[in-house]
Every structure is written in C-alpha cells, then in structure tokens.
C-alpha cells in the first residue's frame, strides 16, 4: 500500500473486506453490543467546559467496521443535521423574492424544499455505496461517507440568468401605482433552468473519465481559487439585503403601497427595510453561530447552522415575526413529482451552468480528498484516483437525475468531513442512516414548511456567514500558491473583471443596441451579456484562458524570491555606501596634518 506524504489525522489502514450488509445487520440487531457497543459518547454531547481535560480512547470506525446500529443512528443524525441547512438554503434563495430570484408561490417553494431533501438523501446513497461499471476500471460513487446536496454555485448562476429573464421579458413584471416594479412568479423559468442543467451535466460526466492529473493541469489552484472566491463575492450582497428585511421589492423602500414595509404590509410584523429590529434579529443568528463555534461541544459545532436557525426562530416567534399559516397549510406528506415544471433549454444559461459544473469538479476533488483523509484511507495512488473518478461521475449523474427530480445541480458536500474527524466515525452504515433521515425530513411536508416560514432577516444573518465561508475557501486555495509573477498576472486580470462586474452590475448592459426581429441573434447577444455581466463567469473564463496560454516559464520567480533578491540588492547598495564612506574617511585622515 502506498504511503502518504501529507500530514493527516488518521493513518491509512488496511481496509476490511467488503461485508455482506444484510448478514452484518442480522447479526447485530439481536445483541446489546450490536446496538450500542462500549463507545463513550458522553463527551461528544457536552460543552467542553463540563468535560475533564483528560485523554480518552475513542475508537475509529472505518468504512466497513462493525459499527453498533444505535450508534450508527446517532452518528447519522449528526450528519443529517449538518446537511439540512445546506440542502434547503440554495432552494430558498433561488425561489424567493426579488429581481434575481424566481418569486415562486409558497406551495411551489414548499414542494421544492421537500424535493431537494428527498433527492439529496436518495442520491447520496449512490456516492456512499459505489458501483463498478460492468467490467471496466471505472466506478460510480466514492465508497466513502460522502453526501450530496444542491451546489451553492447554482445561486450565482440562477441569479444572473433570472435577472436576464426579467430584463428581456422572458419572465413578467408588474408596475404598481406608486412606480414599484414587482417581479411576478416565473415557474417556466425554473423548468428552463432544469433543462439547461440536464444538458450541462453531460460536461461533468465526460470530464469524470479524464485522469485527475489532467483535471488538475486544466484547472489548477489559480483557476479554482479565483472561481470560488468570485462565486462567494457575487452572492453576499443578497444575504445582506435579506438581513435588512428582504431582497425583493421592499428593498427599494417605496413610500407607499404593498411593499412599503418588509416583506410586505400583510406580513405578521412588517417593518421598513433596514429597521434596527431586522438587523438585531439577523444578528442573533450570526452571533449564535460564532458562540457555538467558540464554546460549543463537538456535536454542537457540527450543527452550528441549525442551532443558529433554532435560536433565531425562537426569538422571531416570540416577537411575532413568524407566519404560522405557511406551516398549517402545508401537506402532512409529499414526494417528488407532485409538482412539475415545463422543461426547456435556455441558451443564455448554458455558459453560467457549465461554470457551475466546473465548480462541481473543483469542489468535489477537494471534498473527496478531505473525506479520504479523515476516513483513514489513501489520498494518492490508483485507489484514490478511482474514488475521484467515481465521485465526479456520481456528481454528474446525480445532477442529471436531480434535474429530472426538479432540483438544481448536486455536488459532494464538505460539511460531514468535520463530523467524521470529530466523531472518528467514517462508517458507511452511519451514512445510510443519514440518508434515511434526510429523505424522511423531505417526505414530511410540515418539516419543509418550517424552513419556508423562516423570516428573511434570519436567513440573511445565516447566509452572510455561509457565503463568506465560500469566499474564504477561495482565499485559502489562493493562499497556497507560490505567487510567481505568472500567478499574480492571472489573478490580477481575472479579479479586475470579476470583482469589477460584481461591484458595478450592468456595466455591459448597453453595449449591444440591436433590436431587430432576429430571435437567434437576440438570444446570442443576451447570452454574451449574461456571461460578461456575471462576475464569476467572466472572471473564471479569463483565468482558464490565461492559464492555458501564458507559459509556465513566464515569470517563474516567486514573491519571496523577488523580495529576497531586492533585499540583497539593497544590502549590497548599503554596503557599497559604507565601504565608500570608510575609504573616504581613511583618505581624509591620511591627508590631514598631525596636530
């Protein structure tokens, strides 16, 4: 077995033979040890201040270890808690209110939240189980405790595409008496997004058959870091608008009318956009996440987002901000395909969604590497390469299936890697329990309605933290670069356009002035405008292009080497001055007469 050069928390171990799951299950359900074992999980559920600072032996449960079923159920529940907010948040944002969202009805939103949970649970089983493709060397799935959910990069893509749809008239708007522009629900736009996602998923499926070394050469850290950084930057503004009361029509603060208050005048407790009450309510979620991260137990840290939501909802409910009618009107049970959308392909969305799938590839490679690391298996060699290949193929296939299940592209989640490291449980049985809980949450319609009833300001405080973490992930990737002159040139050029477009939206909107009847030309110009006016699209495309055309030998000197060279030059200049002055002093002394 190959050894790993990187420092890891768990050393790679000789994996146990693949067990027959039914025989293992049958042998464990009849004994106490089969259910609970002798695992001491008390420290995992108590705040650190109440646990004695002493070493405890905590067993490491590998992929195929005989994990007690009761413990597997508990571990799976922790993974489900860590996943649930990441699954529902993209759906809430993409289908919510505002010029960059679909403004769907509460019933459609409730259905899509349920469908997202069900799809995430079912499709995670594919990643966890790992299937060999007939007698080929290729696999479908990682065989690790890796779970999937809607990609946050889809938020930026949908925002750009939907904004274009409302601008071009693909989606309808209405002008109120006071001049406020209301963006009407656009169900067919979601169908167009799903159809485009289906087509673009073939890109990731194709790329999964390329060797990981080729992928890393095509999309090195300078490309992936820039892309992820710009994706995070592009959506933070939406989170801050929601934090202040909402990103819909009320954010324009009309003096009168339905949207003179946020979220509207019919809400249980409407207030003007930016009110101190809204800011404080959102801050309660933000502050809770920070406190849990600093003082919470390992279990609490793994569910910090859910805990922040619970605290925010308790405060919002006590102050009258929660609309209970959404929960009472929701069905008790639901499933996918109880609501459908007309499937089409929207041309201007193709390039943004290809970049979403590029982000899928980049994220999955990192997440699968991290999952292998904390699971105690190889992070190099042929087995690891096959896990990367199987994971990328599963993400592509899962995204195609997810679109058929009316959900946006899926990607391997990173949230559960921290739980594996904390609980020392990488067992796949715990992953199957996690999938069961997620599917159950989706089937129970009242559960998804609870998320739909969350006030916008609470989601804003939560998403500000989540989206900033995406940005920091990009910064972290860029921080590991040697920062040669070539790296600086690519990053500077990419960020100049990417950040510029993000901070100055619409700067390219008036370049094309054609207004004829040629629908094909109009569609092409609209697609170009969408790409150039979307920060992460234009930034990542520039980074990919420059990485391919700028030679590696161009400017190989790193910043550290450049600084050391400059320092050496300055020292030589200083020593030259010193030597010159010393020589001059000696000459003056030699020429001067003795006293």
C-alpha positions in Angstrom: 0.0 0.0 0.0 1.3 3.4 -0.9 2.2 5.8 1.9 1.0 9.4 2.1 3.4 12.3 2.1 1.0 14.8 3.6 0.3 15.1 7.3 -3.0 13.6 8.2 -5.1 13.0 11.3 -5.5 9.3 10.6 -3.0 6.9 9.0 -4.3 4.8 6.1 -5.2 1.4 7.4 -5.6 -1.9 5.6 -9.3 -1.9 4.8 -11.5 -4.8 5.9 -13.1 -7.0 3.3 -16.4 -5.7 1.8 -19.1 -7.1 4.2 -22.4 -8.6 3.3 -24.6 -5.8 4.7 -27.6 -7.9 5.4 -25.6 -10.5 7.3 -24.0 -7.8 9.4 -27.3 -6.2 10.1 -28.9 -9.5 11.1 -26.1 -10.4 13.5 -26.2 -7.1 15.3 -29.9 -6.5 15.9 -30.1 -9.3 18.5 -27.4 -8.2 21.0 -26.8 -5.1 23.2 -23.3 -4.8 21.9 -24.7 -4.9 18.4 -26.8 -1.8 19.1 -24.5 0.2 21.4 -21.1 -1.4 21.8 -18.9 0.1 24.5 -18.4 3.5 22.9 -18.2 6.5 25.3 -20.1 9.2 23.5 -20.9 11.4 26.6 -18.0 13.9 25.8 -19.4 14.4 22.3 -22.7 15.8 23.7 -21.5 18.1 26.5 -20.0 21.5 26.2 -16.2 21.5 26.5 -16.3 23.4 29.8 -18.0 20.5 31.5 -15.7 17.8 30.2 -12.5 17.0 32.1 -9.3 17.6 30.2 -8.1 14.1 30.1 -7.2 11.7 27.3 -10.0 9.3 26.4 -9.6 6.4 24.0 -12.2 6.8 21.2 -12.3 4.0 18.7 -12.1 4.9 15.0 -14.9 3.4 13.0 -13.6 2.7 9.4 -15.7 2.3 6.3 -16.6 -1.3 6.9 -16.2 -1.6 10.6 -18.9 -3.4 12.7 -20.4 -0.1 14.0 -23.2 -0.6 16.6 -26.6 0.2 15.0 -27.7 2.5 17.8 -24.5 4.5 17.5 -24.8 4.5 13.7 -28.3 6.0 14.0 -26.9 8.8 16.3 -23.9 9.4 14.1 -26.2 9.5 11.0 -28.5 12.0 12.7 -25.5 14.3 13.3 -24.6 14.2 9.6 -28.2 14.9 8.7 -28.3 18.0 11.0 -25.1 19.2 9.4 -26.6 18.7 5.9 -30.1 20.0 6.2 -29.4 23.8 6.2 -27.0 23.4 3.2 -29.7 21.5 1.3 -32.6 23.9 1.8 -30.7 27.3 1.7 -30.0 27.3 -2.1 -33.6 26.5 -2.9 -34.9 29.2 -0.6 -32.7 31.8 -2.2 -33.3 30.8 -5.8 -37.1 30.5 -5.5 -37.5 33.5 -3.2 -38.4 37.2 -3.9 -36.5 39.8 -5.8 -35.2 40.6 -9.3 -32.7 37.8 -9.2 -35.0 35.1 -7.8 -38.0 33.2 -9.3 -40.6 34.7 -6.9 -42.4 31.3 -6.7 -45.6 30.8 -4.7 -45.2 29.3 -1.2 -46.7 26.0 -2.3 -44.1 25.6 -5.1 -41.3 26.6 -2.7 -42.5 24.1 -0.1 -42.6 21.4 -2.7 -39.0 22.2 -4.0 -37.6 22.1 -0.4 -39.1 18.7 0.1 -37.9 17.5 -3.3 -34.4 18.8 -2.5 -34.3 16.9 0.7 -35.6 13.7 -0.9 -33.2 13.9 -3.8 -30.2 14.6 -1.6 -30.9 11.6 0.6 -31.5 9.2 -2.3 -28.7 10.3 -4.4 -26.2 10.3 -1.5 -26.7 6.5 -1.4 -25.1 6.3 -4.8 -22.0 8.1 -3.6 -21.7 6.1 -0.4 -22.3 2.6 -2.0 -20.0 2.9 -5.1 -20.9 0.7 -8.1 -18.4 -0.7 -10.6 -19.4 0.0 -14.2 -19.7 -3.6 -15.5 -16.1 -5.0 -16.1 -14.5 -1.6 -16.8 -12.0 0.1 -14.4 -14.5 2.9 -13.8 -16.8 3.4 -10.8 -19.9 5.3 -9.9 -19.6 6.8 -6.4 -16.7 7.2 -3.9 -17.5 4.4 -1.5 -16.9 6.9 1.3 -19.2 8.6 3.7 -19.8 11.4 1.2 -23.2 13.1 0.9 -24.5 15.3 -1.8 -26.8 18.4 -1.9 -27.6 21.4 -4.2 -24.5 23.4 -5.1 -24.2 26.9 -3.8 -22.6 27.9 -7.1 -26.0 27.5 -8.6 -27.3 30.5 -6.7 -24.9 32.8 -8.5 -25.8 31.3 -11.9 -29.6 31.4 -11.3 -29.3 35.0 -10.1 -27.6 36.1 -13.3 -29.9 34.1 -15.5 -33.1 35.1 -13.8 -32.1 38.7 -13.9 -31.6 38.4 -17.6 -35.0 36.7 -17.9 -36.9 39.6 -16.2 -34.9 42.1 -18.3 -35.6 40.5 -21.6 -39.3 39.8 -20.8 -38.9 36.0 -20.6 -40.4 36.5 -17.1 -43.1 39.1 -16.4 -43.0 42.1 -14.2 -45.8 44.5 -13.0 -45.5 48.2 -12.2 -47.6 49.3 -9.2 -49.4 52.6 -8.9 -46.5 54.0 -6.9 -44.0 53.0 -9.5 -42.6 50.0 -7.7 -41.7 47.1 -10.1 -43.0 43.8 -8.8 -41.4 40.6 -10.3 -44.1 38.1 -10.9 -43.7 34.3 -10.3 -41.9 32.6 -13.2 -42.5 28.9 -13.0 -41.4 28.2 -16.6 -38.0 29.8 -15.8 -37.3 27.0 -13.3 -38.2 24.5 -16.0 -35.7 26.2 -18.3 -33.0 26.1 -15.6 -33.6 22.4 -15.0 -33.5 21.6 -18.8 -30.2 23.6 -19.1 -28.8 21.8 -16.1 -29.6 18.4 -17.7 -27.7 19.3 -20.8 -24.7 20.8 -19.0 -24.4 17.8 -16.6 -23.0 15.9 -19.6 -19.9 18.1 -19.3 -19.1 16.8 -15.8 -19.9 13.2 -16.8 -17.4 13.5 -19.7 -14.7 15.2 -17.5 -15.0 12.4 -14.9 -13.3 9.9 -17.3 -10.2 12.1 -17.5 -7.3 11.3 -15.1 -7.3 13.5 -12.0 -3.8 14.8 -13.1 -5.2 16.1 -16.3 -8.0 17.9 -14.5 -5.6 19.5 -12.1 -3.5 20.7 -15.0 -6.5 22.2 -16.8 -8.0 23.7 -13.6 -5.1 24.4 -11.1 -5.5 26.3 -7.8 -5.1 29.7 -9.6 -8.3 28.9 -11.5 -10.3 27.1 -8.8 -9.4 29.7 -6.1 -10.3 32.6 -8.3 -13.6 31.0 -9.3 -14.7 30.0 -5.8 -13.7 33.4 -4.4 -15.8 35.3 -7.0 -18.8 33.0 -6.5 -18.8 33.8 -2.8 -18.4 37.6 -3.5 -21.3 37.5 -6.0 -24.0 36.4 -3.5 -23.0 38.1 -0.3 -25.0 41.3 -1.3 -28.2 39.2 -1.5 -27.6 37.9 2.1 -27.1 41.4 3.4 -30.3 42.7 1.7 -32.2 39.8 3.3 -30.6 40.6 6.7 -32.0 44.1 6.4 -35.6 42.8 5.7 -35.6 41.3 2.2 -34.1 41.4 -1.3 -37.5 41.8 -3.0 -39.5 44.9 -3.9 -39.4 46.2 -0.4 -35.7 46.8 -0.6 -36.3 49.8 -2.9 -38.2 51.4 0.1 -41.3 52.8 -1.7 -43.1 55.4 0.3 -46.5 53.7 0.0 -48.1 50.5 -1.3 -47.9 46.8 -0.6 -44.1 46.8 -0.4 -43.6 49.9 1.7 -42.9 47.5 4.5 -40.8 44.3 4.5 -41.5 41.6 3.5 -44.9 43.3 2.7 -47.7 45.1 4.6 -49.6 41.9 5.0 -46.8 40.2 7.0 -47.4 39.4 10.7 -44.9 42.1 11.8 -44.0 44.4 8.9 -41.2 47.0 9.3 -39.3 49.3 7.0 -36.3 47.9 5.2 -33.2 48.3 7.3 -35.0 48.6 10.6 -33.0 48.0 13.8 -35.3 45.2 14.7 -34.4 43.3 11.5 -30.7 43.9 11.9 -30.9 42.7 15.5 -32.9 39.6 14.6 -30.4 38.6 11.9 -27.5 39.3 14.2 -28.9 36.9 16.8 -28.4 34.1 14.3 -24.9 35.4 13.3 -23.8 35.7 16.9 -25.2 32.3 17.9 -23.1 30.6 15.2 -20.0 32.5 16.4 -20.6 31.5 20.1 -21.3 27.9 19.2 -18.1 27.7 17.2 -16.1 29.1 20.1 -17.7 27.4 23.1 -19.9 24.5 21.8 -19.3 20.8 22.1 -18.1 18.9 19.0 -21.7 17.8 18.4 -22.9 21.4 18.7 -20.2 22.7 16.3 -21.3 20.2 13.7 -24.8 21.5 13.9 -24.0 25.2 14.4 -26.1 26.4 11.5 -29.2 24.5 12.7 -28.7 25.8 16.2 -28.4 29.4 14.9 -31.7 28.9 13.0 -33.4 27.5 16.1 -32.3 30.4 18.2 -33.4 32.9 15.6 -36.7 31.2 15.1 -37.4 31.2 18.9 -36.8 34.9 19.0 -38.7 35.6 15.9 -41.7 33.5 17.1 -41.7 35.3 20.4 -41.7 38.7 18.8 -44.4 37.8 16.2 -42.4 37.7 13.0 -43.3 34.1 12.0 -46.2 33.4 9.7 -47.8 30.2 11.1 -50.2 29.9 8.2 -47.5 28.6 6.0 -47.0 25.6 8.3 -50.7 24.9 8.9 -51.5 24.9 5.1 -48.6 22.6 4.2 -49.5 18.9 3.4 -48.6 16.3 6.0 -46.7 14.2 3.5 -45.3 14.8 0.0 -42.9 13.4 -2.6 -41.1 14.4 -5.8 -43.1 14.9 -9.0 -46.3 16.0 -7.1 -45.5 19.4 -8.8 -43.9 19.6 -12.2 -42.3 22.4 -14.4 -42.1 22.7 -18.2 -38.6 21.5 -19.3 -36.8 23.7 -21.9 -33.2 24.8 -22.6 -32.4 28.5 -22.1 -29.4 29.5 -24.3 -28.0 32.3 -22.2 -27.9 29.9 -19.2 -25.6 27.4 -20.8 -22.2 29.0 -20.1 -23.1 30.0 -16.5 -24.2 26.5 -15.8 -21.1 25.0 -17.5 -19.1 27.0 -14.9 -21.3 25.7 -12.2 -20.3 22.2 -13.2 -16.7 23.3 -13.4 -17.1 24.4 -9.8 -18.7 21.0 -9.1 -15.5 19.3 -10.3 -13.2 21.6 -8.4 -15.2 21.3 -5.1 -15.6 17.5 -5.4 -11.9 16.8 -5.9 -11.1 18.8 -2.7 -14.0 17.3 -0.7 -13.3 13.7 -1.8 -9.6 14.2 -0.9 -10.6 15.6 2.5 -13.1 12.7 3.0 -10.4 10.1 2.2 -8.0 11.8 4.6 -10.3 11.9 7.6 -11.6 8.4 6.8 -8.1 6.9 7.1 -7.8 5.7 3.5 -5.3 6.5 0.8 -5.0 10.1 -0.6 -2.9 9.0 -3.5 -2.4 6.0 -5.8 -4.8 4.1 -8.1 -7.5 3.5 -5.4 -7.7 7.2 -4.6 -7.8 8.1 -8.3 -10.7 5.7 -8.8 -12.5 7.4 -5.9 -12.1 10.8 -7.5 -13.3 9.4 -10.9 -16.3 7.7 -9.3 -17.2 10.7 -7.2 -17.1 13.1 -10.2 -19.1 10.7 -12.3 -21.7 10.3 -9.5 -21.9 14.1 -9.2 -22.6 14.4 -12.9 -25.1 11.5 -13.0 -26.7 12.7 -9.7 -27.2 16.2 -11.1 -28.8 14.8 -14.2 -31.2 12.7 -12.0 -31.8 15.7 -9.7 -32.9 17.8 -12.6 -35.4 15.0 -13.5 -36.5 15.3 -9.9 -37.0 19.1 -10.4 -33.8 20.1 -8.4 -30.7 22.1 -9.3 -27.2 20.5 -9.7 -25.9 18.3 -6.9 -22.4 18.4 -5.5 -20.5 16.4 -2.9 -20.8 18.3 0.5 -17.9 19.1 2.7 -19.9 19.6 5.9 -19.7 15.9 7.0 -15.9 15.8 6.9 -15.7 17.8 10.1 -18.1 15.4 11.8 -16.0 12.4 10.7 -12.9 14.0 12.2 -14.7 14.9 15.4 -16.6 11.6 16.0 -13.9 9.4 14.4 -16.7 7.6 12.5 -16.3 7.2 8.8 -18.6 4.1 8.6 -21.0 3.9 5.7 -23.8 2.5 7.9 -23.9 5.9 9.6 -24.1 7.4 6.1 -27.1 5.3 5.2 -28.9 6.4 8.4 -28.1 10.0 7.4 -29.8 9.4 4.0 -32.8 7.9 5.8 -33.3 11.0 8.0 -32.9 13.4 5.1 -35.5 11.6 3.0 -37.8 11.4 6.0 -37.5 15.2 6.5 -38.4 15.7 2.9 -41.4 13.4 2.9 -42.8 15.2 6.0 -44.3 18.3 4.4 -44.6 20.1 7.7 -40.8 20.0 8.1 -40.1 21.7 4.8 -42.9 24.3 5.6 -41.0 25.2 8.8 -38.0 26.3 6.6 -40.3 28.2 4.4 -41.7 30.2 7.3 -38.3 31.4 8.4 -38.2 35.3 8.2 -35.9 36.7 5.5 -33.8 38.5 8.1 -32.9 35.3 9.8 -31.9 33.7 6.5 -29.8 36.8 5.8 -27.8 36.5 9.0 -27.3 32.8 8.3 -26.4 33.2 4.6 -24.0 36.1 5.3 -21.9 33.6 7.3 -22.3 30.8 4.8 -21.4 32.9 1.7 -18.5 34.5 3.4 -17.2 31.0 4.1 -17.3 30.2 0.4 -15.3 33.4 -0.3 -12.7 32.3 2.4 -12.5 28.9 0.8 -11.3 30.6 -2.4 -8.8 32.8 -0.5 -7.5 29.7 1.3 -6.8 28.0 -2.1 -5.1 31.1 -3.4 -3.0 31.4 -0.3 -1.2 28.1 -1.1 0.1 29.4 -4.4 3.8 30.3 -4.7 2.7 33.6 -6.2 5.0 33.8 -9.1 4.8 36.7 -11.5 2.6 34.5 -13.7 0.2 33.8 -10.8 -0.1 37.4 -9.9 -0.8 38.3 -13.6 -3.6 35.7 -13.9 -5.2 36.6 -10.6 -5.0 40.3 -11.2 -6.5 40.2 -14.7 -9.3 37.8 -13.6 -10.2 39.7 -10.4 -10.1 43.0 -12.2 -13.0 41.9 -14.4 -14.7 39.5 -11.9 -14.8 41.9 -9.0 -15.4 44.9 -11.2 -18.6 43.4 -12.7 -19.7 42.2 -9.2 -19.3 45.7 -7.7 -20.6 47.6 -10.8 -23.5 45.4 -12.1 -24.9 46.3 -15.5 -21.7 47.9 -16.9 -22.0 45.8 -20.1 -25.8 46.1 -20.4 -25.8 48.9 -23.0 -23.1 47.6 -25.4 -25.4 45.8 -27.8 -28.1 48.1 -29.3 -29.6 45.6 -31.8 -33.4 45.5 -31.5 -34.5 43.7 -34.7 -36.7 40.6 -35.2 -33.9 38.0 -35.4 -34.6 35.9 -32.3 -31.4 33.8 -32.7 -29.2 36.9 -32.8 -31.1 38.4 -29.8 -30.6 35.1 -27.9 -26.9 35.1 -28.7 -26.4 38.7 -27.6 -28.4 38.0 -24.5 -26.1 35.1 -23.7 -22.9 37.2 -24.2 -24.4 39.9 -22.0 -25.2 37.4 -19.3 -21.7 35.9 -19.2 -19.9 39.3 -19.3 -22.2 40.8 -16.7 -21.8 37.9 -14.3 -18.6 38.4 -12.2 -17.7 34.8 -11.5 -18.4 33.8 -15.2 -16.1 36.4 -16.8 -13.5 36.1 -14.0 -13.2 32.3 -14.3 -13.2 32.3 -18.1 -10.4 34.8 -18.1 -8.5 32.7 -15.5 -8.9 29.5 -17.6 -7.9 31.2 -20.8 -4.8 32.8 -19.3 -3.7 29.6 -17.5 -3.8 27.8 -20.9 -1.9 30.5 -23.0 0.6 32.0 -20.5 3.7 29.8 -20.4 4.8 28.3 -17.1 8.3 29.6 -17.6 6.9 33.2 -17.8 7.8 35.0 -14.6 8.8 31.9 -12.5 10.2 34.0 -9.7 8.0 33.9 -6.6 7.2 36.9 -4.3 9.5 35.5 -1.6 12.4 35.1 -4.1 11.7 38.6 -5.5 11.7 40.1 -2.0 14.9 38.3 -1.1 16.6 39.5 -4.3 15.5 43.1 -3.7 16.7 42.8 -0.1 20.1 41.5 -1.3 20.4 44.4 -3.8 19.6 46.9 -1.1 22.2 45.4 1.3 24.8 45.5 -1.5 24.0 49.2 -2.1 24.2 49.9 1.6 27.5 48.0 1.9 28.8 50.0 -1.1 28.0 53.3 0.6 29.5 52.1 3.9 32.7 50.9 2.1 32.9 54.2 0.1 32.4 56.3 3.2 35.0 54.3 5.2 37.5 54.7 2.3 36.9 58.4 2.1 37.4 58.8 5.9 40.7 56.9 5.7 41.9 59.1 2.8 40.9 62.3 4.7 42.8 61.1 7.8 45.8 60.3 5.7 45.9 63.7 4.1 45.2 65.8 7.2 48.4 67.0 9.1 49.2 65.7 12.5 48.4 68.0 15.4 
